[in-house]
Amino acid sequence: MKRRDFIQQTTAATALVTIGGLTLPSFSSAPKGKHITILHTNDVHSHIDPFGPEDGRNPNKGGVARRASLVQAIRNENPNTLLLDAGDIFQGTPYFNYYGGELEFKLMSKLKYDAATIGNHDFDNGIDGLYAQLPHAKFDFLSANYNFSNTILDTHVKPYKVFIKEGLKIGVFGVGIQLDGLVLKDLYKETDYLNPIEIAQDMSRILKEEEHCDLVICLSHIGYKYSNNPNKPSDLILAEKTKNIDLIIGGHTHTFLPKPTVTKNAEAKNVLVNQVGCYGINLGRIDFYFDTDKNKTANGTSIIV
């Protein structure tokens, strides 16, 4: 991709939010200071190849190879980049039916994903099938509200992880949707589901107050919102009921957001909530800028792959 074309794509739809005390007008006039880029996907559903030119809705979009080129171009621009996924990596094409998730994890490892959370479809070959593919994943799985202590996944999934980029601590934790009703009990076995809102409250406190993170990110596979069931746990409710979270990267509802939603947390502070649809059609990009006092501003967009 040419640099000019890349810049045009990434500035086409951006969300400006002041998290600290700065004003950030655009990517091109970003303030001096530390710069962290967060790239993310969700609900890729085993879509390895791009959609064909005859596809009615998404012609010539998506594909792992194109995503890899785009991710590398952004990393070349800013080495302080994290690549994250919000779950439902599995199920959707014959690649999963044939390889059982091996190909998906190997390709994500080639792209150097830093972490992912677990979606309900990632149990489609059972918890044993997911476990069997873990050696192919050279990145961490994060889930704080699935208790795997009585399953084969015990100790193989972390509640959170802290990354350090340019001297800044970035805490990332994961939460998932209730499996009962979506996944057969025989597939997830003794996995214990805990309330994601309550767990997010606890995780964000730990990352902010105990781990002293400068940036707190929630990888969520609980869904953006539910108009027909407004009390069902969702990303917007999670943002409203918690504090200390700067960014919620969502999945499950296949919600295409052209730019992150800016909403308020329990302390009336800004939180970014983003989701980039499904099938690897888009790549989410959020840029955080820190001044010398670690006040934050953010700019976000969804990039068509």
N, C-alpha and C positions, 0 to 999 in steps of 0.2 A: 504494500500500500504506500502511495506517495504521501510524504509528510503533509503537503497542503490538503490533500483529500481527507487525511486522518483528522487534522485540526478542524476542518469544516464539519465533519461528522460529530466530533466530540463537543463542539460548541453549539450544535443545532438546538439542543433542548437541555438546558441546565437549570438547576435549582440552587439558589443562593441562600445560605442561612448563616447567620452570625451565632456562633456557639460561645465565643469569647468576646473580646472587645474590638474586633476588627471589622472593616468593611471590605468585601471582596467583589469587585465588579465583574471579573471574567478570568478565564484561564490565562489569557495572554498578558494580563496586567496583575498577576498574582503578587502579593507582598513578599518581601524577602523574609526568610525564616525557614523552618523545617517543613518539609512537604512529604506527606504520606499518601499513597494511592491505594485504594481498595478496589479490586476487580472481583466481580462475582457472577455466578450462574445459578440457576435453579431449574428443577424439573426438566432436565435434559432428556430423560427417558430413552437412553440408549440410541439417540440419534447421532450416529457417527458421520454419516455422509450428509452433504448439503441437500436441500430440496432441489428437485429437478426444474428445468426451465418451464415445464408444462404444469407445474403445481399451481392450482388455482389461487391459493392464499399466500403462499410463501415462496414464490419462484426464485431459485438461485440464492437462497438464504441459508445461513447456518453452516454446519460442518466443522468437525474438529480441526482439520488442517487450517482452515481460515481463521478459526478462533486462536490457534497457536501463533499464527503470524501476527495477529492483532495484539495478543498479549505480549509477544516479544517486542513489538514496536513500542508499546507503552513502558515496558521494563527498561528498554534502552533510553527512553526519555527520562524515566525516574526509577532508579534501582531500588528505591525504598517502597516496594510494591508488594501487597499480599493478594493472593488469588484464592477465593473461597467459593464453596458450593453449599446451597441450602437444601439439598436432599432430592429424593426421587431420581437418583442416577440411573436406576435400573428400569426395565420394562417399557416396551414400546416399539421395538423393531426386532427382526429375526436375529440380530447380533446377540441380544440377550438370551433368546430361546436356545441358541446354539452354543454360546460360550459361557453363559451363566453369570456374566458380570466381569469375567477376566479381562476382556478387551477394554471395557469402560475404565476399569481401575488402572490398567497399564497405560492407556492414553492420558488419563488425568495425571498420572505420575510423570509422563513425558512432558506434559505442560507445566509440571512443578507446582501443582496445587499445594497450598499450605495447610488447608483443613477443610472438612466437610461435615455437615450434620446428616442424620439418617431420616429419610422419608419413609412413609408407609409402604411404598412399592419396593423399597430396598429389602423388604422381607418376603418378596414374592417367591423366592426359592427357599424360604424358611430361614430361620436364624442360623441353621447349620450351613445353608448355602452361602449366606453372607459371610460367615466365619471362614469358609473355605477359600473365599476370594481375597481375604485381607492381606495375605502375603504379596499380592500384586499391587497393593496400594502403598505408595511411598509417601503418604501424608497421614495426618491424624484425623480420626473421627471423634467429634465432640457431641455429647448429648448429656445434659444434666438432669433431665426429668424422666429418662428411661433408666430404671434400676435393673442392671443386668447381673446382679450379684449371684442369682441362682441359675444363670445360664452359661453357655459356652463362651459368650462374649465378655464375661467378667474379666476385668483388668485390661481389656482390649479397646475400650471406649472411654475417653476422658471427659469429665464434665466441662473443663475449660483448658485453654492453653494461653500462655503469655509469650508474645513475640516482641523482639526488640529491633527497632529500625531507627537508625540515625539517633540513637540514644533515647528514644521514646519507647515506653512500654505500651503495647497494644494487647489488651485482653479480649479473647474471643471465647464465647460459650455457646452451646447449642441447646435447643428445645424442640420437641417433636409433638405431633398430634396424637390424640387418644387412638390407640390401635383397635380397640374393641369396636366392632361394627364395620371397620374398614379392612381388617386383616383377620384371617382365620386364627383362632387360638392355637391350633396345631402348628402354625408357622412362627408365631412370636413366642410361644411357649410360656415360660415363667417371667417374661419381661414385665416389670411393674411400672405402670404409668403414674407419674406424679404431676400435680397441677403446674402447668408451665408458668403461670403468672407468679405463683408463690416461689417457684424455683428461680425465676428470673430476678425477683426481688432480692433473693439471697445471693445469687451469683454476682449480680451487679455490685452489691455491697462488698463482697469478698474482693472482687477485682479492683474496685476503687479504693477501699479503705485498708485492706490487708496487703494486696499486691501492688498498690499505688500506681495503677495504670493511668496513663495519660489519655488513652482512648479505649472505650469499651464498646464492643460489637456483639450483638446477639445474632447467631445463625438460627433462623426459625423455620420450622416446617409445620406451622399451625394454621396458616392462611391469613390473607390480608385483612378481610372483614367478611361478615355474613349478614347480609341485609335481612334475610328471612329468620335469622336467629341472632339478634344483636348481643345476646349475653354469652354466646359461645366464645371461648378464648380465641383471640385473633391478634395479629400484630398491632393493630391500632389500640386495642384494649391493653395489650402488654405495655405499649409505650405510655399510655395514660396512667397505668397503675404502678409504674416503677420510677426510679430515679437512677442517675449515674450512667444510663445507656446513651451513647451518642448516635449509634446507627443500628437499625434492625434490618437485616437482609432476609427477606422472606421467600416462601415457597408454598406449594400445595395447591393454591387456588388458580395458578396459571394467570396471574394478573399482570397485564402489560402496562407498566408505568413509563411514560416518556421521560420522567424525571422523578426524583424522590419526593414523597409526601413529607411536608414539614408539619409536625404536630407537637403538642405540649405534653410533658411528663407530669408526674405527681407534684413537682415543684414549679410548674409553669415554665420550664425551660424547654428549649427546642430539641426535638429528636427527629432524625431522618429515618424514614421507613421506605425501603425500596424493594421491588420485585421486577424481574425482567421476563415475565411470561413463561415460555416453555420451549423445549426442543432445541435449545442452543441457538435460537434465532437472534437473540440479543446478548450483549455483554454489558453488565452494569459497571459503571465507573464512578467512584466517589473520591474526590481529592480533598484532603484535610490539610490546612495550613496552620502552623503554630508560630506565634510571635515569641519574643524572648521571655515572656511571662507565662508561656504555654496556653495562652488564650487561643481558642480554635475558631476557624471559619471553615466552611465546606462548600463544595461545588459538585453537583452530581448530574449524570446523564445516562441515557441508555443508548448504546451503540449497536446499530444493525450489523450483524456479521455477514 
